[in-house]
Amino acid sequence: MVIECRDCRFWEEAGDGGPSGICRRFAPRPTLLEYGADLPGDLAPKWPVTHKADWCGEAQLKPTP
């Protein structure tokens, strides 16, 4: 059985109703800031953004209420 991001306890919806969200399985990773940011080319910690139908081998089901 594959657990999709939407069903994983570590995934958080973006809040805009779209299909993407952030994975909080591990600490934020250093990521290059995008062009147009305050200091383009600098590294900043960011959570990985994933699609709700993505999956990985680290997933764990959300606890049932």
PDB file with one MODEL, atoms N, CA, C and O in Angstrom:
MODEL        1
ATOM      1  N   MET A   1       0.840  -1.192   0.000  1.00  0.00           N
ATOM      2  CA  MET A   1       0.000   0.000   0.000  1.00  0.00           C
ATOM      3  C   MET A   1       0.879   1.247   0.000  1.00  0.00           C
ATOM      4  O   MET A   1       1.827   1.343   0.779  1.00  0.00           O
ATOM      5  N   VAL A   2       0.570   2.179  -0.855  1.00  0.00           N
ATOM      6  CA  VAL A   2       1.296   3.439  -0.933  1.00  0.00           C
ATOM      7  C   VAL A   2       0.495   4.504  -0.193  1.00  0.00           C
ATOM      8  O   VAL A   2      -0.694   4.680  -0.458  1.00  0.00           O
ATOM      9  N   ILE A   3       1.130   5.206   0.722  1.00  0.00           N
ATOM     10  CA  ILE A   3       0.493   6.305   1.447  1.00  0.00           C
ATOM     11  C   ILE A   3       0.823   7.591   0.719  1.00  0.00           C
ATOM     12  O   ILE A   3       1.990   7.970   0.623  1.00  0.00           O
ATOM     13  N   GLU A   4      -0.191   8.263   0.206  1.00  0.00           N
ATOM     14  CA  GLU A   4       0.028   9.533  -0.478  1.00  0.00           C
ATOM     15  C   GLU A   4       0.244  10.642   0.542  1.00  0.00           C
ATOM     16  O   GLU A   4      -0.142  10.517   1.704  1.00  0.00           O
ATOM     17  N   CYS A   5       0.866  11.726   0.095  1.00  0.00           N
ATOM     18  CA  CYS A   5       1.152  12.852   0.996  1.00  0.00           C
ATOM     19  C   CYS A   5      -0.091  13.316   1.750  1.00  0.00           C
ATOM     20  O   CYS A   5      -0.016  13.606   2.944  1.00  0.00           O
ATOM     21  N   ARG A   6      -1.233  13.388   1.068  1.00  0.00           N
ATOM     22  CA  ARG A   6      -2.465  13.892   1.705  1.00  0.00           C
ATOM     23  C   ARG A   6      -2.871  13.069   2.930  1.00  0.00           C
ATOM     24  O   ARG A   6      -3.576  13.569   3.806  1.00  0.00           O
ATOM     25  N   ASP A   7      -2.431  11.811   2.993  1.00  0.00           N
ATOM     26  CA  ASP A   7      -2.795  10.915   4.094  1.00  0.00           C
ATOM     27  C   ASP A   7      -1.686  10.752   5.127  1.00  0.00           C
ATOM     28  O   ASP A   7      -1.830   9.984   6.079  1.00  0.00           O
ATOM     29  N   CYS A   8      -0.588  11.467   4.944  1.00  0.00           N
ATOM     30  CA  CYS A   8       0.578  11.324   5.817  1.00  0.00           C
ATOM     31  C   CYS A   8       0.499  12.288   6.997  1.00  0.00           C
ATOM     32  O   CYS A   8       0.068  13.432   6.854  1.00  0.00           O
ATOM     33  N   ARG A   9       0.917  11.815   8.147  1.00  0.00           N
ATOM     34  CA  ARG A   9       0.886  12.648   9.353  1.00  0.00           C
ATOM     35  C   ARG A   9       1.855  13.826   9.296  1.00  0.00           C
ATOM     36  O   ARG A   9       1.707  14.779  10.061  1.00  0.00           O
ATOM     37  N   PHE A  10       2.838  13.778   8.408  1.00  0.00           N
ATOM     38  CA  PHE A  10       3.846  14.830   8.317  1.00  0.00           C
ATOM     39  C   PHE A  10       3.522  15.893   7.277  1.00  0.00           C
ATOM     40  O   PHE A  10       4.260  16.869   7.142  1.00  0.00           O
ATOM     41  N   TRP A  11       2.416  15.716   6.530  1.00  0.00           N
ATOM     42  CA  TRP A  11       2.083  16.634   5.439  1.00  0.00           C
ATOM     43  C   TRP A  11       1.065  17.661   5.894  1.00  0.00           C
ATOM     44  O   TRP A  11       0.126  17.335   6.620  1.00  0.00           O
ATOM     45  N   GLU A  12       1.250  18.907   5.464  1.00  0.00           N
ATOM     46  CA  GLU A  12       0.346  19.999   5.830  1.00  0.00           C
ATOM     47  C   GLU A  12      -0.113  20.716   4.570  1.00  0.00           C
ATOM     48  O   GLU A  12       0.707  21.157   3.765  1.00  0.00           O
ATOM     49  N   GLU A  13      -1.432  20.831   4.398  1.00  0.00           N
ATOM     50  CA  GLU A  13      -1.971  21.532   3.232  1.00  0.00           C
ATOM     51  C   GLU A  13      -1.504  22.977   3.217  1.00  0.00           C
ATOM     52  O   GLU A  13      -1.252  23.572   4.264  1.00  0.00           O
ATOM     53  N   ALA A  14      -1.391  23.534   2.015  1.00  0.00           N
ATOM     54  CA  ALA A  14      -0.919  24.909   1.856  1.00  0.00           C
ATOM     55  C   ALA A  14      -1.925  25.919   2.395  1.00  0.00           C
ATOM     56  O   ALA A  14      -1.542  27.040   2.728  1.00  0.00           O
ATOM     57  N   GLY A  15      -3.198  25.554   2.489  1.00  0.00           N
ATOM     58  CA  GLY A  15      -4.193  26.474   3.037  1.00  0.00           C
ATOM     59  C   GLY A  15      -4.941  27.267   1.978  1.00  0.00           C
ATOM     60  O   GLY A  15      -5.888  27.986   2.297  1.00  0.00           O
ATOM     61  N   ASP A  16      -4.525  27.145   0.720  1.00  0.00           N
ATOM     62  CA  ASP A  16      -5.191  27.876  -0.350  1.00  0.00           C
ATOM     63  C   ASP A  16      -6.180  26.993  -1.113  1.00  0.00           C
ATOM     64  O   ASP A  16      -6.747  27.422  -2.118  1.00  0.00           O
ATOM     65  N   GLY A  17      -6.387  25.768  -0.641  1.00  0.00           N
ATOM     66  CA  GLY A  17      -7.301  24.850  -1.294  1.00  0.00           C
ATOM     67  C   GLY A  17      -6.715  24.159  -2.510  1.00  0.00           C
ATOM     68  O   GLY A  17      -7.396  23.376  -3.172  1.00  0.00           O
ATOM     69  N   GLY A  18      -5.463  24.442  -2.805  1.00  0.00           N
ATOM     70  CA  GLY A  18      -4.803  23.832  -3.954  1.00  0.00           C
ATOM     71  C   GLY A  18      -4.265  22.453  -3.631  1.00  0.00           C
ATOM     72  O   GLY A  18      -4.440  21.953  -2.520  1.00  0.00           O
ATOM     73  N   PRO A  19      -3.606  21.836  -4.609  1.00  0.00           N
ATOM     74  CA  PRO A  19      -3.133  20.472  -4.438  1.00  0.00           C
ATOM     75  C   PRO A  19      -1.766  20.340  -3.768  1.00  0.00           C
ATOM     76  O   PRO A  19      -1.279  19.225  -3.582  1.00  0.00           O
ATOM     77  N   SER A  20      -1.150  21.450  -3.407  1.00  0.00           N
ATOM     78  CA  SER A  20       0.192  21.355  -2.835  1.00  0.00           C
ATOM     79  C   SER A  20       0.190  21.597  -1.331  1.00  0.00           C
ATOM     80  O   SER A  20      -0.764  22.132  -0.768  1.00  0.00           O
ATOM     81  N   GLY A  21       1.276  21.191  -0.706  1.00  0.00           N
ATOM     82  CA  GLY A  21       1.459  21.386   0.722  1.00  0.00           C
ATOM     83  C   GLY A  21       2.918  21.194   1.069  1.00  0.00           C
ATOM     84  O   GLY A  21       3.761  21.055   0.182  1.00  0.00           O
ATOM     85  N   ILE A  22       3.221  21.186   2.359  1.00  0.00           N
ATOM     86  CA  ILE A  22       4.615  21.025   2.768  1.00  0.00           C
ATOM     87  C   ILE A  22       4.795  19.735   3.560  1.00  0.00           C
ATOM     88  O   ILE A  22       3.916  19.304   4.307  1.00  0.00           O
ATOM     89  N   CYS A  23       5.946  19.149   3.370  1.00  0.00           N
ATOM     90  CA  CYS A  23       6.302  17.928   4.082  1.00  0.00           C
ATOM     91  C   CYS A  23       7.157  18.299   5.284  1.00  0.00           C
ATOM     92  O   CYS A  23       8.189  18.954   5.137  1.00  0.00           O
ATOM     93  N   ARG A  24       6.735  17.888   6.462  1.00  0.00           N
ATOM     94  CA  ARG A  24       7.465  18.190   7.697  1.00  0.00           C
ATOM     95  C   ARG A  24       8.089  16.933   8.301  1.00  0.00           C
ATOM     96  O   ARG A  24       8.279  16.846   9.514  1.00  0.00           O
ATOM     97  N   ARG A  25       8.405  15.961   7.444  1.00  0.00           N
ATOM     98  CA  ARG A  25       9.005  14.711   7.920  1.00  0.00           C
ATOM     99  C   ARG A  25      10.374  14.951   8.537  1.00  0.00           C
ATOM    100  O   ARG A  25      10.717  14.349   9.554  1.00  0.00           O
ATOM    101  N   PHE A  26      11.152  15.830   7.922  1.00  0.00           N
ATOM    102  CA  PHE A  26      12.486  16.165   8.409  1.00  0.00           C
ATOM    103  C   PHE A  26      12.584  17.677   8.578  1.00  0.00           C
ATOM    104  O   PHE A  26      11.675  18.407   8.182  1.00  0.00           O
ATOM    105  N   ALA A  27      13.654  18.138   9.150  1.00  0.00           N
ATOM    106  CA  ALA A  27      13.873  19.576   9.316  1.00  0.00           C
ATOM    107  C   ALA A  27      13.930  20.263   7.955  1.00  0.00           C
ATOM    108  O   ALA A  27      14.232  19.618   6.950  1.00  0.00           O
ATOM    109  N   PRO A  28      13.639  21.581   7.910  1.00  0.00           N
ATOM    110  CA  PRO A  28      13.749  22.302   6.639  1.00  0.00           C
ATOM    111  C   PRO A  28      15.149  22.139   6.056  1.00  0.00           C
ATOM    112  O   PRO A  28      16.129  22.017   6.791  1.00  0.00           O
ATOM    113  N   ARG A  29      15.227  22.140   4.745  1.00  0.00           N
ATOM    114  CA  ARG A  29      16.507  21.949   4.058  1.00  0.00           C
ATOM    115  C   ARG A  29      16.984  23.264   3.463  1.00  0.00           C
ATOM    116  O   ARG A  29      16.172  24.086   3.038  1.00  0.00           O
ATOM    117  N   PRO A  30      18.303  23.469   3.430  1.00  0.00           N
ATOM    118  CA  PRO A  30      18.813  24.687   2.775  1.00  0.00           C
ATOM    119  C   PRO A  30      18.409  24.697   1.302  1.00  0.00           C
ATOM    120  O   PRO A  30      18.603  23.715   0.586  1.00  0.00           O
ATOM    121  N   THR A  31      17.851  25.808   0.867  1.00  0.00           N
ATOM    122  CA  THR A  31      17.360  25.943  -0.492  1.00  0.00           C
ATOM    123  C   THR A  31      17.774  27.310  -1.024  1.00  0.00           C
ATOM    124  O   THR A  31      17.743  28.300  -0.293  1.00  0.00           O
ATOM    125  N   LEU A  32      18.160  27.363  -2.290  1.00  0.00           N
ATOM    126  CA  LEU A  32      18.490  28.656  -2.884  1.00  0.00           C
ATOM    127  C   LEU A  32      17.243  29.518  -2.966  1.00  0.00           C
ATOM    128  O   LEU A  32      16.183  29.050  -3.382  1.00  0.00           O
ATOM    129  N   LEU A  33      17.370  30.793  -2.564  1.00  0.00           N
ATOM    130  CA  LEU A  33      16.245  31.712  -2.688  1.00  0.00           C
ATOM    131  C   LEU A  33      15.973  31.969  -4.161  1.00  0.00           C
ATOM    132  O   LEU A  33      16.895  31.983  -4.977  1.00  0.00           O
ATOM    133  N   GLU A  34      14.716  32.170  -4.494  1.00  0.00           N
ATOM    134  CA  GLU A  34      14.331  32.395  -5.878  1.00  0.00           C
ATOM    135  C   GLU A  34      14.737  33.787  -6.331  1.00  0.00           C
ATOM    136  O   GLU A  34      14.945  34.691  -5.523  1.00  0.00           O
ATOM    137  N   TYR A  35      14.843  33.934  -7.640  1.00  0.00           N
ATOM    138  CA  TYR A  35      15.156  35.234  -8.221  1.00  0.00           C
ATOM    139  C   TYR A  35      14.086  36.238  -7.810  1.00  0.00           C
ATOM    140  O   TYR A  35      12.897  35.923  -7.849  1.00  0.00           O
ATOM    141  N   GLY A  36      14.485  37.413  -7.427  1.00  0.00           N
ATOM    142  CA  GLY A  36      13.550  38.439  -7.005  1.00  0.00           C
ATOM    143  C   GLY A  36      13.396  38.502  -5.497  1.00  0.00           C
ATOM    144  O   GLY A  36      12.752  39.411  -4.972  1.00  0.00           O
ATOM    145  N   ALA A  37      13.987  37.537  -4.796  1.00  0.00           N
ATOM    146  CA  ALA A  37      13.949  37.583  -3.331  1.00  0.00           C
ATOM    147  C   ALA A  37      14.910  38.667  -2.855  1.00  0.00           C
ATOM    148  O   ALA A  37      15.631  39.261  -3.656  1.00  0.00           O
ATOM    149  N   ASP A  38      14.916  38.921  -1.554  1.00  0.00           N
ATOM    150  CA  ASP A  38      15.779  39.971  -1.007  1.00  0.00           C
ATOM    151  C   ASP A  38      17.241  39.760  -1.377  1.00  0.00           C
ATOM    152  O   ASP A  38      17.916  40.692  -1.816  1.00  0.00           O
ATOM    153  N   LEU A  39      17.720  38.560  -1.204  1.00  0.00           N
ATOM    154  CA  LEU A  39      19.116  38.251  -1.500  1.00  0.00           C
ATOM    155  C   LEU A  39      19.176  37.014  -2.399  1.00  0.00           C
ATOM    156  O   LEU A  39      19.491  35.926  -1.917  1.00  0.00           O
ATOM    157  N   PRO A  40      18.880  37.158  -3.696  1.00  0.00           N
ATOM    158  CA  PRO A  40      18.871  35.983  -4.565  1.00  0.00           C
ATOM    159  C   PRO A  40      20.216  35.277  -4.561  1.00  0.00           C
ATOM    160  O   PRO A  40      21.265  35.921  -4.565  1.00  0.00           O
ATOM    161  N   GLY A  41      20.182  33.970  -4.553  1.00  0.00           N
ATOM    162  CA  GLY A  41      21.412  33.189  -4.542  1.00  0.00           C
ATOM    163  C   GLY A  41      21.815  32.749  -3.147  1.00  0.00           C
ATOM    164  O   GLY A  41      22.663  31.869  -2.997  1.00  0.00           O
ATOM    165  N   ASP A  42      21.216  33.352  -2.116  1.00  0.00           N
ATOM    166  CA  ASP A  42      21.508  32.946  -0.742  1.00  0.00           C
ATOM    167  C   ASP A  42      20.707  31.691  -0.395  1.00  0.00           C
ATOM    168  O   ASP A  42      19.696  31.385  -1.028  1.00  0.00           O
ATOM    169  N   LEU A  43      21.171  30.984   0.606  1.00  0.00           N
ATOM    170  CA  LEU A  43      20.460  29.802   1.078  1.00  0.00           C
ATOM    171  C   LEU A  43      19.520  30.174   2.216  1.00  0.00           C
ATOM    172  O   LEU A  43      19.844  31.009   3.061  1.00  0.00           O
ATOM    173  N   ALA A  44      18.369  29.551   2.223  1.00  0.00           N
ATOM    174  CA  ALA A  44      17.405  29.749   3.302  1.00  0.00           C
ATOM    175  C   ALA A  44      16.759  28.402   3.602  1.00  0.00           C
ATOM    176  O   ALA A  44      16.556  27.604   2.687  1.00  0.00           O
ATOM    177  N   PRO A  45      16.430  28.132   4.869  1.00  0.00           N
ATOM    178  CA  PRO A  45      15.767  26.861   5.180  1.00  0.00           C
ATOM    179  C   PRO A  45      14.332  26.871   4.680  1.00  0.00           C
ATOM    180  O   PRO A  45      13.590  27.825   4.908  1.00  0.00           O
ATOM    181  N   LYS A  46      13.950  25.798   3.994  1.00  0.00           N
ATOM    182  CA  LYS A  46      12.580  25.676   3.486  1.00  0.00           C
ATOM    183  C   LYS A  46      12.117  24.242   3.634  1.00  0.00           C
ATOM    184  O   LYS A  46      12.909  23.308   3.508  1.00  0.00           O
ATOM    185  N   TRP A  47      10.824  24.068   3.905  1.00  0.00           N
ATOM    186  CA  TRP A  47      10.221  22.743   3.908  1.00  0.00           C
ATOM    187  C   TRP A  47       9.990  22.343   2.464  1.00  0.00           C
ATOM    188  O   TRP A  47       9.661  23.200   1.643  1.00  0.00           O
ATOM    189  N   PRO A  48      10.153  21.061   2.122  1.00  0.00           N
ATOM    190  CA  PRO A  48       9.858  20.620   0.760  1.00  0.00           C
ATOM    191  C   PRO A  48       8.373  20.773   0.436  1.00  0.00           C
ATOM    192  O   PRO A  48       7.518  20.413   1.245  1.00  0.00           O
ATOM    193  N   VAL A  49       8.071  21.305  -0.740  1.00  0.00           N
ATOM    194  CA  VAL A  49       6.693  21.428  -1.210  1.00  0.00           C
ATOM    195  C   VAL A  49       6.392  20.209  -2.070  1.00  0.00           C
ATOM    196  O   VAL A  49       7.163  19.865  -2.965  1.00  0.00           O
ATOM    197  N   THR A  50       5.260  19.556  -1.792  1.00  0.00           N
ATOM    198  CA  THR A  50       4.876  18.364  -2.542  1.00  0.00           C
ATOM    199  C   THR A  50       3.420  18.465  -2.980  1.00  0.00           C
ATOM    200  O   THR A  50       2.654  19.268  -2.448  1.00  0.00           O
ATOM    201  N   HIS A  51       3.058  17.658  -3.936  1.00  0.00           N
ATOM    202  CA  HIS A  51       1.672  17.538  -4.393  1.00  0.00           C
ATOM    203  C   HIS A  51       0.975  16.525  -3.492  1.00  0.00           C
ATOM    204  O   HIS A  51       1.608  15.580  -3.022  1.00  0.00           O
ATOM    205  N   LYS A  52      -0.300  16.706  -3.247  1.00  0.00           N
ATOM    206  CA  LYS A  52      -1.022  15.820  -2.330  1.00  0.00           C
ATOM    207  C   LYS A  52      -1.052  14.365  -2.789  1.00  0.00           C
ATOM    208  O   LYS A  52      -1.250  13.468  -1.971  1.00  0.00           O
ATOM    209  N   ALA A  53      -0.857  14.118  -4.086  1.00  0.00           N
ATOM    210  CA  ALA A  53      -0.858  12.743  -4.592  1.00  0.00           C
ATOM    211  C   ALA A  53       0.553  12.152  -4.672  1.00  0.00           C
ATOM    212  O   ALA A  53       0.715  11.005  -5.089  1.00  0.00           O
ATOM    213  N   ASP A  54       1.575  12.923  -4.276  1.00  0.00           N
ATOM    214  CA  ASP A  54       2.939  12.391  -4.234  1.00  0.00           C
ATOM    215  C   ASP A  54       3.048  11.367  -3.118  1.00  0.00           C
ATOM    216  O   ASP A  54       2.128  11.226  -2.312  1.00  0.00           O
ATOM    217  N   TRP A  55       4.149  10.663  -3.064  1.00  0.00           N
ATOM    218  CA  TRP A  55       4.383   9.687  -2.000  1.00  0.00           C
ATOM    219  C   TRP A  55       5.876   9.474  -1.850  1.00  0.00           C
ATOM    220  O   TRP A  55       6.658   9.832  -2.731  1.00  0.00           O
ATOM    221  N   CYS A  56       6.269   8.883  -0.718  1.00  0.00           N
ATOM    222  CA  CYS A  56       7.667   8.541  -0.469  1.00  0.00           C
ATOM    223  C   CYS A  56       7.713   7.282   0.394  1.00  0.00           C
ATOM    224  O   CYS A  56       6.671   6.753   0.782  1.00  0.00           O
ATOM    225  N   GLY A  57       8.883   6.818   0.683  1.00  0.00           N
ATOM    226  CA  GLY A  57       9.034   5.624   1.505  1.00  0.00           C
ATOM    227  C   GLY A  57       9.063   5.908   2.997  1.00  0.00           C
ATOM    228  O   GLY A  57       9.245   4.984   3.791  1.00  0.00           O
ATOM    229  N   GLU A  58       8.888   7.161   3.399  1.00  0.00           N
ATOM    230  CA  GLU A  58       8.948   7.555   4.808  1.00  0.00           C
ATOM    231  C   GLU A  58       7.572   7.848   5.400  1.00  0.00           C
ATOM    232  O   GLU A  58       7.472   8.161   6.587  1.00  0.00           O
ATOM    233  N   ALA A  59       6.535   7.756   4.616  1.00  0.00           N
ATOM    234  CA  ALA A  59       5.195   8.175   5.033  1.00  0.00           C
ATOM    235  C   ALA A  59       4.650   7.367   6.203  1.00  0.00           C
ATOM    236  O   ALA A  59       4.961   6.187   6.367  1.00  0.00           O
ATOM    237  N   GLN A  60       3.835   8.027   7.005  1.00  0.00           N
ATOM    238  CA  GLN A  60       3.113   7.380   8.108  1.00  0.00           C
ATOM    239  C   GLN A  60       1.693   7.927   8.083  1.00  0.00           C
ATOM    240  O   GLN A  60       1.490   9.132   7.938  1.00  0.00           O
ATOM    241  N   LEU A  61       0.715   7.047   8.224  1.00  0.00           N
ATOM    242  CA  LEU A  61      -0.681   7.470   8.204  1.00  0.00           C
ATOM    243  C   LEU A  61      -0.985   8.455   9.325  1.00  0.00           C
ATOM    244  O   LEU A  61      -0.429   8.367  10.420  1.00  0.00           O
ATOM    245  N   LYS A  62      -1.886   9.402   9.026  1.00  0.00           N
ATOM    246  CA  LYS A  62      -2.353  10.339  10.046  1.00  0.00           C
ATOM    247  C   LYS A  62      -3.114   9.545  11.095  1.00  0.00           C
ATOM    248  O   LYS A  62      -3.815   8.590  10.759  1.00  0.00           O
ATOM    249  N   PRO A  63      -2.987   9.923  12.351  1.00  0.00           N
ATOM    250  CA  PRO A  63      -3.762   9.227  13.384  1.00  0.00           C
ATOM    251  C   PRO A  63      -5.255   9.497  13.185  1.00  0.00           C
ATOM    252  O   PRO A  63      -5.641  10.591  12.773  1.00  0.00           O
ATOM    253  N   THR A  64      -6.076   8.519  13.472  1.00  0.00           N
ATOM    254  CA  THR A  64      -7.514   8.693  13.366  1.00  0.00           C
ATOM    255  C   THR A  64      -8.049   9.287  14.668  1.00  0.00           C
ATOM    256  O   THR A  64      -7.663   8.871  15.760  1.00  0.00           O
ATOM    257  N   PRO A  65      -8.954  10.277  14.529  1.00  0.00           N
ATOM    258  CA  PRO A  65      -9.490  10.923  15.737  1.00  0.00           C
ATOM    259  C   PRO A  65     -10.386  10.013  16.538  1.00  0.00           C
ATOM    260  O   PRO A  65     -10.907  10.418  17.577  1.00  0.00           O
TER     261      PRO A  65
ENDMDL
END
